[in-house]
Amino acid sequence: MYAAIFPSDMPQSIHPALASVRVDGGANIRFRARADRTHLADLSETDGYKVRFPNAGGAAEAVIINTGGGVAGGDHIRISATAEDSARATISTPSAERIYGALAGSTTQIKICLTLGENARLNWLPQETILFDKAHIERSLSVDMAATAAALICETVIFGRAAMGEIVSNASYMDRWRIRRGGKLIFAENAKLDGDIARLLAKAAIAGKAIVISTTLHVAPDAEDRLPAVRDILSTVDANAAASAWNGMLVVRALAQDSQSIRILLTRLLPLLSGNNLPRGWSS
């Protein structure tokens, strides 16, 4: 038995004592190609974030670990990763990230910045983000890539743990993506849910009662060529999913009422698009 409880579960009277306890950290990773292999060129870790490198063979793999076990309101997280010319790397997490309920007026801010040089390949494949009731999060993802580079990005958000009977009835979620290729903006998207998120997701025009939302974006010279194979995979899963491709990009969007359906989809989809096995943490 453990006496510790999650910050989101603490009595309101305890909250003021935690108001000054905030995370302001993250990680900065740089990969460099040398002699046909990719090596770690630089790494910095701050405020509870650690990066480990499993010996996966082939392309370099980094696993970002949040030793705090989750993120709370007022935390500021910045993750930046660079794949220099011809470098090939995958970045993942060992488990789902949890966004806990926030103090009144406090918001979790997460910034992800990816940079890819000529002929580089970078796969950003974290495991799911779980949003708890009363959570408030603003997340941004920016990618600056060379015209010859390839980026694979996958983000999945779970709004409450269905198996635990959780309902996200009071929260806010803001997600902002900006992708630039050769200095030109090619993909821009904002997603926002605020208030009674469970009620919003139940609407047919938003998610049709789904509580899991997943987006996979593949930007590469051959991305459009993958569309037929991707659609074949989508036809084999229970998730409500669709794919489209244009202008050197391929996008897969999926909705489901349980995380397992999305998980099955991604375990089939991501190896196809990345050309590698799933990151180690996905199978642990």
Summary of the structure (lengths in Angstrom):
residues: 284
radius of gyration: 18.8
end to end distance: 24.3
largest distance: 58.7
contacts: 938
relative contact order: 0.12
helix: 18%
strand: 46%
